[in-house]
Amino acid sequence: MSAEQDTLNNENATHRQNDEDRVVTDSVHERFRQIHVRCNDCNADIIGNEVSIRKHFNRAHPSNRYCRYCRSKVFIYTKVKTVNGDEISENFVYHKCEYKEQQPEVDTSK
């Protein structure tokens, strides 16, 4: 093997290693990246975890949509992700239903 070919092989190996390192690093960063969502009613950005979403959509939050079962408020928020430079948005509905099914009364006097 010539010295020139040996140098090219080493450079290719270095490039492959750098690409592999970048892929691993990108996936780790993606896992720890904080997701934000946008409230469609008040146009506020919210941290996209369950606790923050629940805290934002409390009873005082405005909404013109109501649950058909319990008549409490229904909220819509949008999650925007960037994939390969393109923004992809998904809409989600948030609602804590307070509807409780009526249980038939059981006559226990028999």
Rosetta constraint file for C-alpha pairs under 8 A:
AtomPair CA 1 CA 5 HARMONIC 6.44 0.50
AtomPair CA 1 CA 6 HARMONIC 6.70 0.50
AtomPair CA 2 CA 6 HARMONIC 6.22 0.50
AtomPair CA 3 CA 7 HARMONIC 6.21 0.50
AtomPair CA 4 CA 8 HARMONIC 6.36 0.50
AtomPair CA 5 CA 9 HARMONIC 6.21 0.50
AtomPair CA 6 CA 10 HARMONIC 6.29 0.50
AtomPair CA 7 CA 11 HARMONIC 6.23 0.50
AtomPair CA 8 CA 12 HARMONIC 6.17 0.50
AtomPair CA 9 CA 13 HARMONIC 6.18 0.50
AtomPair CA 10 CA 14 HARMONIC 6.16 0.50
AtomPair CA 11 CA 15 HARMONIC 6.21 0.50
AtomPair CA 12 CA 16 HARMONIC 6.17 0.50
AtomPair CA 13 CA 17 HARMONIC 6.13 0.50
AtomPair CA 14 CA 18 HARMONIC 6.17 0.50
AtomPair CA 15 CA 19 HARMONIC 6.17 0.50
AtomPair CA 16 CA 20 HARMONIC 6.16 0.50
AtomPair CA 17 CA 21 HARMONIC 6.13 0.50
AtomPair CA 18 CA 22 HARMONIC 6.16 0.50
AtomPair CA 19 CA 23 HARMONIC 6.29 0.50
AtomPair CA 20 CA 24 HARMONIC 6.33 0.50
AtomPair CA 21 CA 25 HARMONIC 6.08 0.50
AtomPair CA 22 CA 26 HARMONIC 5.93 0.50
AtomPair CA 23 CA 27 HARMONIC 6.22 0.50
AtomPair CA 24 CA 28 HARMONIC 6.30 0.50
AtomPair CA 25 CA 29 HARMONIC 6.17 0.50
AtomPair CA 26 CA 30 HARMONIC 6.04 0.50
AtomPair CA 27 CA 31 HARMONIC 6.26 0.50
AtomPair CA 28 CA 32 HARMONIC 6.57 0.50
AtomPair CA 29 CA 33 HARMONIC 5.90 0.50
AtomPair CA 34 CA 47 HARMONIC 7.14 0.50
AtomPair CA 34 CA 48 HARMONIC 7.29 0.50
AtomPair CA 35 CA 47 HARMONIC 6.11 0.50
AtomPair CA 35 CA 48 HARMONIC 4.93 0.50
AtomPair CA 35 CA 49 HARMONIC 7.53 0.50
AtomPair CA 35 CA 79 HARMONIC 7.99 0.50
AtomPair CA 36 CA 45 HARMONIC 6.39 0.50
AtomPair CA 36 CA 46 HARMONIC 5.48 0.50
AtomPair CA 36 CA 47 HARMONIC 4.51 0.50
AtomPair CA 36 CA 48 HARMONIC 4.55 0.50
AtomPair CA 36 CA 79 HARMONIC 6.75 0.50
AtomPair CA 36 CA 80 HARMONIC 7.51 0.50
AtomPair CA 37 CA 45 HARMONIC 5.71 0.50
AtomPair CA 37 CA 46 HARMONIC 5.26 0.50
AtomPair CA 37 CA 47 HARMONIC 6.31 0.50
AtomPair CA 37 CA 48 HARMONIC 5.35 0.50
AtomPair CA 37 CA 77 HARMONIC 6.54 0.50
AtomPair CA 37 CA 78 HARMONIC 5.50 0.50
AtomPair CA 37 CA 79 HARMONIC 4.55 0.50
AtomPair CA 37 CA 80 HARMONIC 6.65 0.50
AtomPair CA 38 CA 43 HARMONIC 6.08 0.50
AtomPair CA 38 CA 44 HARMONIC 5.62 0.50
AtomPair CA 38 CA 45 HARMONIC 4.57 0.50
AtomPair CA 38 CA 46 HARMONIC 6.08 0.50
AtomPair CA 38 CA 77 HARMONIC 5.54 0.50
AtomPair CA 38 CA 78 HARMONIC 5.14 0.50
AtomPair CA 38 CA 79 HARMONIC 6.52 0.50
AtomPair CA 39 CA 43 HARMONIC 5.10 0.50
AtomPair CA 39 CA 44 HARMONIC 5.33 0.50
AtomPair CA 39 CA 45 HARMONIC 6.46 0.50
AtomPair CA 39 CA 46 HARMONIC 7.26 0.50
AtomPair CA 39 CA 76 HARMONIC 6.69 0.50
AtomPair CA 39 CA 77 HARMONIC 4.53 0.50
AtomPair CA 39 CA 78 HARMONIC 6.54 0.50
AtomPair CA 40 CA 44 HARMONIC 7.76 0.50
AtomPair CA 40 CA 75 HARMONIC 7.97 0.50
AtomPair CA 40 CA 76 HARMONIC 5.96 0.50
AtomPair CA 40 CA 77 HARMONIC 5.30 0.50
AtomPair CA 40 CA 78 HARMONIC 6.87 0.50
AtomPair CA 41 CA 62 HARMONIC 7.12 0.50
AtomPair CA 41 CA 63 HARMONIC 6.71 0.50
AtomPair CA 41 CA 75 HARMONIC 7.60 0.50
AtomPair CA 41 CA 76 HARMONIC 7.44 0.50
AtomPair CA 46 CA 52 HARMONIC 6.83 0.50
AtomPair CA 46 CA 53 HARMONIC 6.83 0.50
AtomPair CA 46 CA 56 HARMONIC 7.70 0.50
AtomPair CA 47 CA 52 HARMONIC 6.06 0.50
AtomPair CA 47 CA 53 HARMONIC 7.28 0.50
AtomPair CA 48 CA 52 HARMONIC 6.84 0.50
AtomPair CA 48 CA 53 HARMONIC 6.63 0.50
AtomPair CA 48 CA 79 HARMONIC 7.86 0.50
AtomPair CA 49 CA 53 HARMONIC 6.29 0.50
AtomPair CA 50 CA 54 HARMONIC 6.05 0.50
AtomPair CA 51 CA 55 HARMONIC 6.09 0.50
AtomPair CA 52 CA 56 HARMONIC 6.09 0.50
AtomPair CA 53 CA 57 HARMONIC 6.25 0.50
AtomPair CA 54 CA 58 HARMONIC 6.76 0.50
AtomPair CA 56 CA 61 HARMONIC 7.51 0.50
AtomPair CA 57 CA 61 HARMONIC 5.73 0.50
AtomPair CA 57 CA 75 HARMONIC 7.30 0.50
AtomPair CA 57 CA 94 HARMONIC 7.95 0.50
AtomPair CA 59 CA 73 HARMONIC 7.70 0.50
AtomPair CA 63 CA 73 HARMONIC 6.15 0.50
AtomPair CA 63 CA 74 HARMONIC 6.75 0.50
AtomPair CA 63 CA 75 HARMONIC 6.46 0.50
AtomPair CA 64 CA 73 HARMONIC 7.49 0.50
AtomPair CA 64 CA 74 HARMONIC 7.94 0.50
AtomPair CA 65 CA 73 HARMONIC 5.94 0.50
AtomPair CA 65 CA 74 HARMONIC 5.31 0.50
AtomPair CA 65 CA 75 HARMONIC 7.08 0.50
AtomPair CA 66 CA 71 HARMONIC 5.38 0.50
AtomPair CA 66 CA 72 HARMONIC 5.42 0.50
AtomPair CA 66 CA 73 HARMONIC 4.50 0.50
AtomPair CA 66 CA 74 HARMONIC 5.19 0.50
AtomPair CA 67 CA 71 HARMONIC 4.75 0.50
AtomPair CA 67 CA 72 HARMONIC 5.55 0.50
AtomPair CA 67 CA 73 HARMONIC 6.22 0.50
AtomPair CA 67 CA 74 HARMONIC 6.13 0.50
AtomPair CA 67 CA 97 HARMONIC 7.46 0.50
AtomPair CA 69 CA 97 HARMONIC 7.87 0.50
AtomPair CA 69 CA 99 HARMONIC 5.87 0.50
AtomPair CA 70 CA 97 HARMONIC 6.37 0.50
AtomPair CA 70 CA 98 HARMONIC 5.57 0.50
AtomPair CA 70 CA 99 HARMONIC 4.65 0.50
AtomPair CA 72 CA 97 HARMONIC 7.19 0.50
AtomPair CA 72 CA 98 HARMONIC 7.46 0.50
AtomPair CA 73 CA 95 HARMONIC 6.88 0.50
AtomPair CA 74 CA 93 HARMONIC 7.02 0.50
AtomPair CA 74 CA 94 HARMONIC 6.11 0.50
AtomPair CA 74 CA 95 HARMONIC 5.00 0.50
AtomPair CA 75 CA 93 HARMONIC 5.70 0.50
AtomPair CA 75 CA 94 HARMONIC 5.06 0.50
AtomPair CA 75 CA 95 HARMONIC 6.35 0.50
AtomPair CA 76 CA 91 HARMONIC 6.73 0.50
AtomPair CA 76 CA 92 HARMONIC 5.61 0.50
AtomPair CA 76 CA 93 HARMONIC 4.53 0.50
AtomPair CA 76 CA 94 HARMONIC 6.02 0.50
AtomPair CA 77 CA 91 HARMONIC 5.77 0.50
AtomPair CA 77 CA 92 HARMONIC 5.41 0.50
AtomPair CA 77 CA 93 HARMONIC 6.50 0.50
AtomPair CA 77 CA 94 HARMONIC 7.51 0.50
AtomPair CA 78 CA 89 HARMONIC 6.43 0.50
AtomPair CA 78 CA 90 HARMONIC 5.59 0.50
AtomPair CA 78 CA 91 HARMONIC 4.46 0.50
AtomPair CA 78 CA 92 HARMONIC 6.17 0.50
AtomPair CA 79 CA 89 HARMONIC 5.53 0.50
AtomPair CA 79 CA 90 HARMONIC 5.25 0.50
AtomPair CA 79 CA 91 HARMONIC 6.38 0.50
AtomPair CA 79 CA 92 HARMONIC 7.63 0.50
AtomPair CA 80 CA 87 HARMONIC 6.49 0.50
AtomPair CA 80 CA 88 HARMONIC 5.66 0.50
AtomPair CA 80 CA 89 HARMONIC 4.30 0.50
AtomPair CA 80 CA 90 HARMONIC 6.51 0.50
AtomPair CA 81 CA 87 HARMONIC 5.63 0.50
AtomPair CA 81 CA 88 HARMONIC 5.24 0.50
AtomPair CA 81 CA 89 HARMONIC 6.27 0.50
AtomPair CA 82 CA 86 HARMONIC 5.39 0.50
AtomPair CA 82 CA 87 HARMONIC 4.42 0.50
AtomPair CA 82 CA 88 HARMONIC 6.10 0.50
AtomPair CA 83 CA 87 HARMONIC 6.33 0.50
AtomPair CA 83 CA 88 HARMONIC 7.08 0.50
